[in-house]
């Protein structure tokens, strides 16, 4: 489990969101986009899957007051 205040690249961990079969999820803040984000940390024994890439892209949609 990652402690609050831990940094992963541009992300600063704020706290845990949950854990399950695919790993652990954390609420983090990204200073580059100045927004809170969710980070999924997979176990080191899990190889990347197409779903991981799809989950990553899903969070990069348009943002703005009318979306």
C-alpha positions as CSV (number, residue, x, y, z in Angstrom):
1,X,0.0,0.0,0.0
2,X,1.3,3.5,-0.9
3,X,1.3,6.1,1.8
4,X,-0.3,9.6,1.3
5,X,2.4,12.0,0.1
6,X,4.2,9.3,-2.0
7,X,5.0,10.6,-5.5
8,X,4.8,8.6,-8.7
9,X,6.1,10.8,-11.5
10,X,4.0,13.9,-11.6
11,X,1.4,12.4,-9.3
12,X,1.2,12.9,-5.5
13,X,-0.8,10.2,-3.7
14,X,-3.6,11.6,-1.6
15,X,-5.1,8.4,-0.3
16,X,-6.4,4.9,-1.2
17,X,-9.6,4.4,-3.2
18,X,-9.8,0.6,-3.0
19,X,-8.1,-2.7,-3.9
20,X,-9.1,-5.8,-5.7
21,X,-8.0,-8.6,-8.0
22,X,-6.3,-6.2,-10.5
23,X,-4.4,-4.2,-7.9
24,X,-4.8,-1.1,-5.8
25,X,-6.4,2.3,-6.8
26,X,-5.4,5.6,-5.3
27,X,-6.6,9.2,-5.5
28,X,-3.7,11.4,-6.5
29,X,-3.1,15.0,-7.7
30,X,-1.3,15.7,-11.0
31,X,0.5,19.0,-10.9
32,X,1.0,19.1,-14.6
33,X,-2.7,19.1,-15.4
34,X,-3.7,20.6,-12.1
35,X,-6.3,18.0,-11.4
36,X,-7.0,15.1,-9.1
37,X,-6.7,11.7,-10.8
38,X,-7.2,8.0,-10.1
39,X,-4.0,5.8,-10.2
40,X,-4.2,2.1,-10.6
41,X,-1.2,0.2,-9.3
42,X,-0.9,-3.4,-10.6
43,X,0.9,-6.2,-8.9
44,X,4.5,-6.7,-10.3
45,X,3.5,-10.2,-11.4
46,X,0.7,-8.8,-13.7
47,X,1.7,-8.3,-17.3
48,X,0.2,-5.3,-19.1
49,X,-3.1,-6.1,-20.9
50,X,-5.1,-4.3,-23.6
51,X,-7.6,-3.4,-20.9
52,X,-4.8,-1.4,-19.0
53,X,-4.2,0.7,-22.1
54,X,-7.9,1.2,-22.7
55,X,-8.4,2.3,-19.0
56,X,-5.6,4.7,-19.4
57,X,-7.0,6.3,-22.6
58,X,-10.5,6.5,-21.1
59,X,-9.4,9.2,-18.6
60,X,-8.0,11.5,-21.3
61,X,-11.3,12.6,-22.9
62,X,-12.3,16.2,-23.4
63,X,-12.7,18.4,-20.4
64,X,-14.5,21.7,-20.1
65,X,-17.6,23.4,-18.8
66,X,-19.8,22.1,-21.6
67,X,-18.7,18.4,-21.5
